[in-house]
C-alpha cells in the first residue's frame, strides 16, 4: 500500500466535471484507490463518493492505493489533482 498527502490544485475544486475525469483516471488502474479528507474516506473510482467530499482548491487530502500498479496510480492521481487547469 502506498499513501501520499496531496493538495488540490484544480482552481474550481472538485466539482462535477473534474470529479468525472478523476474517476476515469482512477479507473484505469487495478489497484484500490481511496481519497481521505477530514473524517471521510471514499473510493476514488466512485463518482457519488467523490462528490460527497466537496473538495476545494488548496485543500489537503490523503490518497492511498493498494495493488499491483499502486505507484503508477498514485502518480497519476497526484498529477491530475495538482494541475491548475482542468
C-alpha positions as CSV (number, residue, x, y, z in Angstrom):
1,X,0.0,0.0,0.0
2,X,1.2,3.5,-0.9
3,X,-0.2,6.6,0.8
4,X,0.6,10.2,-0.2
5,X,-0.6,13.6,1.0
6,X,-1.7,15.9,-1.8
7,X,-3.1,19.4,-2.3
8,X,-6.0,20.1,-4.7
9,X,-4.5,22.4,-7.4
10,X,-7.6,22.5,-9.6
11,X,-8.8,26.1,-9.4
12,X,-12.5,25.2,-9.4
13,X,-12.0,22.4,-6.9
14,X,-13.6,19.0,-7.5
15,X,-16.9,19.8,-8.9
16,X,-18.8,17.5,-11.4
17,X,-16.5,17.6,-14.4
18,X,-13.2,17.3,-12.6
19,X,-14.6,14.5,-10.4
20,X,-15.8,12.6,-13.6
21,X,-12.3,12.9,-15.1
22,X,-10.6,11.9,-11.8
23,X,-12.8,8.8,-11.6
24,X,-11.8,7.9,-15.2
25,X,-8.1,8.3,-14.2
26,X,-8.5,6.1,-11.1
27,X,-10.5,3.5,-13.1
28,X,-7.6,2.9,-15.4
29,X,-5.8,1.1,-12.6
30,X,-6.4,-2.3,-11.0
31,X,-5.4,-1.0,-7.5
32,X,-7.9,0.0,-4.9
33,X,-7.7,3.8,-4.6
34,X,-9.1,5.8,-1.7
35,X,-9.1,9.6,-1.0
36,X,-9.5,10.8,2.5
37,X,-10.5,14.3,3.6
38,X,-11.3,15.0,7.3
39,X,-13.1,12.0,8.6
40,X,-14.4,10.8,5.2
41,X,-12.7,8.1,3.1
42,X,-14.2,7.3,-0.3
43,X,-13.4,5.1,-3.2
44,X,-11.7,7.3,-5.9
45,X,-13.5,5.2,-8.6
46,X,-16.9,6.2,-7.3
47,X,-18.4,9.5,-8.7
48,X,-21.0,9.7,-6.0
49,X,-18.4,9.1,-3.3
50,X,-16.1,11.7,-4.7
51,X,-18.9,14.3,-4.9
52,X,-19.7,13.9,-1.2
53,X,-16.2,15.1,-0.3
54,X,-16.8,18.6,-1.8
55,X,-13.1,19.3,-2.2
56,X,-12.0,22.9,-3.0
57,X,-8.8,24.3,-4.4
58,X,-6.0,24.3,-1.9
59,X,-7.5,21.6,0.3
60,X,-5.2,18.8,1.6
61,X,-6.2,15.2,1.0
62,X,-4.6,11.8,1.6
63,X,-4.6,9.4,-1.3
64,X,-3.9,5.7,-0.8
65,X,-3.6,2.9,-3.4
66,X,-3.2,-0.8,-2.9
67,X,-2.4,-3.3,-5.6
68,X,0.0,-4.3,-8.3
69,X,0.0,-0.8,-10.0
70,X,-0.3,1.3,-6.9
71,X,2.8,3.5,-7.6
72,X,1.6,4.4,-11.1
73,X,-1.9,5.0,-9.7
74,X,-0.7,7.4,-7.0
75,X,1.5,9.2,-9.5
76,X,-1.4,9.7,-12.0
77,X,-3.8,10.9,-9.3
78,X,-1.2,13.4,-8.0
79,X,-0.5,14.7,-11.5
80,X,-4.3,15.2,-12.1
81,X,-5.0,16.8,-8.7
82,X,-2.0,19.2,-8.9
83,X,-2.9,20.6,-12.3
84,X,-4.4,24.1,-12.1
85,X,-6.5,23.9,-15.3
86,X,-9.0,21.1,-16.0
